[in-house]
């Protein structure tokens, strides 16, 4: 049974939203992923969001661009945490979606990550779930430790080969 619902309004969001799925896969968190347009198929969306809790969903990650109604509408219908991911757009660079998701009315909170911040959305969802899941908490601690180790390896390499060689190798 899926614990996280990943939802996007368009398949154009898939490249970003798949990053959330990859992190959840790495952590062993079950999820469902859907493309549902709150504007083009409101009945399907309402059904999905209203029944998410009954399906076992504990957290929703909702990505949206431009008018960005999907995360807010999820939060209006779903009683558990919703994390909104504003999508980058050519017209306004994603700030339109960012402001739309951030400026929710009182009583309808949506946690918001950076524009195209799907990895952090997945990590936040996992941290919410880890409050009552010691095994997942252990995996999150290992994930963080691995991030630290990667930085230490890069620093060691920089010290060994110098910044010019490091940049040249990184750019190739």
One Martini backbone bead per residue (centre of mass of N, CA, C, O) as a GRO file, in nm:
protein
  172
    1UNK     BB    1   0.095   0.037   0.024
    2UNK     BB    2   0.078   0.359  -0.022
    3UNK     BB    3   0.217   0.662   0.140
    4UNK     BB    4   0.261   0.825  -0.130
    5UNK     BB    5   0.147   1.102  -0.322
    6UNK     BB    6   0.198   1.162  -0.664
    7UNK     BB    7   0.122   1.479  -0.827
    8UNK     BB    8   0.025   1.594  -1.157
    9UNK     BB    9  -0.104   1.797  -1.428
   10UNK     BB   10   0.150   1.705  -1.613
   11UNK     BB   11   0.390   1.551  -1.815
   12UNK     BB   12   0.590   1.801  -1.800
   13UNK     BB   13   0.660   1.718  -1.483
   14UNK     BB   14   0.816   1.441  -1.483
   15UNK     BB   15   1.119   1.515  -1.461
   16UNK     BB   16   1.083   1.618  -1.171
   17UNK     BB   17   0.898   1.404  -1.021
   18UNK     BB   18   1.097   1.161  -1.057
   19UNK     BB   19   1.290   1.251  -0.828
   20UNK     BB   20   1.104   1.172  -0.599
   21UNK     BB   21   1.079   0.874  -0.670
   22UNK     BB   22   1.380   0.803  -0.645
   23UNK     BB   23   1.408   0.865  -0.344
   24UNK     BB   24   1.188   0.674  -0.245
   25UNK     BB   25   1.320   0.423  -0.356
   26UNK     BB   26   1.585   0.444  -0.194
   27UNK     BB   27   1.407   0.438   0.091
   28UNK     BB   28   1.144   0.245   0.060
   29UNK     BB   29   0.898   0.419  -0.039
   30UNK     BB   30   0.577   0.417  -0.099
   31UNK     BB   31   0.398   0.486  -0.415
   32UNK     BB   32   0.205   0.706  -0.610
   33UNK     BB   33   0.146   0.800  -0.961
   34UNK     BB   34  -0.003   1.104  -1.107
   35UNK     BB   35  -0.210   1.238  -1.374
   36UNK     BB   36  -0.391   1.537  -1.272
   37UNK     BB   37  -0.636   1.768  -1.364
   38UNK     BB   38  -0.804   2.010  -1.193
   39UNK     BB   39  -0.917   2.160  -1.457
   40UNK     BB   40  -0.988   1.914  -1.672
   41UNK     BB   41  -1.052   1.689  -1.410
   42UNK     BB   42  -1.215   1.744  -1.132
   43UNK     BB   43  -1.352   1.475  -1.057
   44UNK     BB   44  -1.096   1.303  -1.048
   45UNK     BB   45  -0.946   1.471  -0.842
   46UNK     BB   46  -1.145   1.462  -0.607
   47UNK     BB   47  -1.144   1.157  -0.578
   48UNK     BB   48  -0.843   1.121  -0.523
   49UNK     BB   49  -0.811   1.314  -0.275
   50UNK     BB   50  -1.049   1.207  -0.092
   51UNK     BB   51  -0.922   0.888  -0.109
   52UNK     BB   52  -0.625   0.878  -0.007
   53UNK     BB   53  -0.651   0.792   0.288
   54UNK     BB   54  -0.800   0.517   0.230
   55UNK     BB   55  -0.532   0.418   0.060
   56UNK     BB   56  -0.281   0.518   0.276
   57UNK     BB   57  -0.213   0.801   0.256
   58UNK     BB   58   0.013   1.045   0.429
   59UNK     BB   59   0.142   1.194   0.171
   60UNK     BB   60   0.158   1.477  -0.047
   61UNK     BB   61   0.293   1.533  -0.376
   62UNK     BB   62   0.266   1.851  -0.548
   63UNK     BB   63   0.279   1.957  -0.881
   64UNK     BB   64   0.312   2.304  -1.010
   65UNK     BB   65   0.222   2.547  -1.244
   66UNK     BB   66   0.164   2.864  -1.237
   67UNK     BB   67  -0.128   2.866  -1.077
   68UNK     BB   68  -0.106   2.624  -0.868
   69UNK     BB   69  -0.368   2.440  -0.750
   70UNK     BB   70  -0.303   2.149  -0.663
   71UNK     BB   71  -0.187   2.168  -0.373
   72UNK     BB   72  -0.425   2.329  -0.246
   73UNK     BB   73  -0.648   2.124  -0.316
   74UNK     BB   74  -0.531   1.895  -0.161
   75UNK     BB   75  -0.539   2.042   0.118
   76UNK     BB   76  -0.855   2.079   0.113
   77UNK     BB   77  -0.911   1.741   0.094
   78UNK     BB   78  -0.655   1.662   0.268
   79UNK     BB   79  -0.568   1.593   0.615
   80UNK     BB   80  -0.277   1.577   0.538
   81UNK     BB   81   0.019   1.625   0.419
   82UNK     BB   82   0.142   1.886   0.194
   83UNK     BB   83   0.364   1.907  -0.092
   84UNK     BB   84   0.496   2.169  -0.280
   85UNK     BB   85   0.588   2.204  -0.635
   86UNK     BB   86   0.732   2.435  -0.811
   87UNK     BB   87   0.739   2.513  -1.149
   88UNK     BB   88   0.909   2.577  -1.407
   89UNK     BB   89   0.894   2.869  -1.625
   90UNK     BB   90   0.935   3.077  -1.891
   91UNK     BB   91   0.774   3.330  -1.810
   92UNK     BB   92   0.844   3.327  -1.457
   93UNK     BB   93   1.038   3.088  -1.339
   94UNK     BB   94   0.814   2.993  -1.100
   95UNK     BB   95   0.705   3.231  -0.920
   96UNK     BB   96   0.406   3.190  -0.957
   97UNK     BB   97   0.392   2.913  -0.817
   98UNK     BB   98   0.528   2.984  -0.556
   99UNK     BB   99   0.324   3.197  -0.460
  100UNK     BB  100   0.071   3.022  -0.476
  101UNK     BB  101   0.169   2.808  -0.264
  102UNK     BB  102   0.250   3.001  -0.027
  103UNK     BB  103  -0.048   3.165  -0.044
  104UNK     BB  104  -0.224   3.037   0.170
  105UNK     BB  105  -0.484   3.002   0.347
  106UNK     BB  106  -0.596   2.990   0.640
  107UNK     BB  107  -0.599   2.633   0.721
  108UNK     BB  108  -0.423   2.564   0.431
  109UNK     BB  109  -0.155   2.394   0.430
  110UNK     BB  110   0.168   2.418   0.245
  111UNK     BB  111   0.441   2.273   0.180
  112UNK     BB  112   0.741   2.434   0.047
  113UNK     BB  113   0.954   2.418  -0.214
  114UNK     BB  114   1.150   2.456  -0.448
  115UNK     BB  115   1.205   2.501  -0.754
  116UNK     BB  116   1.216   2.179  -0.856
  117UNK     BB  117   1.211   2.028  -0.543
  118UNK     BB  118   1.173   1.701  -0.535
  119UNK     BB  119   1.382   1.584  -0.344
  120UNK     BB  120   1.292   1.747  -0.093
  121UNK     BB  121   1.005   1.645  -0.090
  122UNK     BB  122   1.077   1.349  -0.036
  123UNK     BB  123   1.237   1.397   0.224
  124UNK     BB  124   1.005   1.526   0.380
  125UNK     BB  125   0.812   1.290   0.363
  126UNK     BB  126   1.003   1.090   0.506
  127UNK     BB  127   1.024   1.252   0.771
  128UNK     BB  128   0.730   1.234   0.844
  129UNK     BB  129   0.722   0.919   0.850
  130UNK     BB  130   0.969   0.883   1.062
  131UNK     BB  131   0.823   0.951   1.327
  132UNK     BB  132   0.693   0.625   1.298
  133UNK     BB  133   0.987   0.513   1.157
  134UNK     BB  134   1.285   0.375   1.232
  135UNK     BB  135   1.385   0.261   0.961
  136UNK     BB  136   1.361   0.525   0.802
  137UNK     BB  137   1.540   0.695   0.982
  138UNK     BB  138   1.795   0.532   0.924
  139UNK     BB  139   1.798   0.590   0.617
  140UNK     BB  140   1.823   0.898   0.646
  141UNK     BB  141   2.092   0.898   0.794
  142UNK     BB  142   2.248   0.758   0.566
  143UNK     BB  143   2.193   0.963   0.347
  144UNK     BB  144   2.338   1.197   0.493
  145UNK     BB  145   2.612   1.058   0.517
  146UNK     BB  146   2.657   1.029   0.210
  147UNK     BB  147   2.666   1.329   0.150
  148UNK     BB  148   2.913   1.388   0.322
  149UNK     BB  149   3.108   1.190   0.178
  150UNK     BB  150   3.098   1.324  -0.100
  151UNK     BB  151   3.223   1.592  -0.013
  152UNK     BB  152   3.488   1.478   0.099
  153UNK     BB  153   3.584   1.356  -0.172
  154UNK     BB  154   3.592   1.623  -0.329
  155UNK     BB  155   3.796   1.766  -0.144
  156UNK     BB  156   4.026   1.564  -0.177
  157UNK     BB  157   4.053   1.593  -0.481
  158UNK     BB  158   4.116   1.892  -0.486
  159UNK     BB  159   4.379   1.867  -0.320
  160UNK     BB  160   4.523   1.664  -0.526
  161UNK     BB  161   4.463   1.834  -0.826
  162UNK     BB  162   4.319   2.090  -0.821
  163UNK     BB  163   4.110   2.326  -0.956
  164UNK     BB  164   4.164   2.303  -1.260
  165UNK     BB  165   4.140   1.993  -1.289
  166UNK     BB  166   3.866   1.969  -1.159
  167UNK     BB  167   3.707   2.139  -1.366
  168UNK     BB  168   3.787   1.987  -1.618
  169UNK     BB  169   3.670   1.713  -1.527
  170UNK     BB  170   3.379   1.815  -1.468
  171UNK     BB  171   3.333   1.931  -1.778
  172UNK     BB  172   3.372   1.625  -1.920
   0.00000   0.00000   0.00000
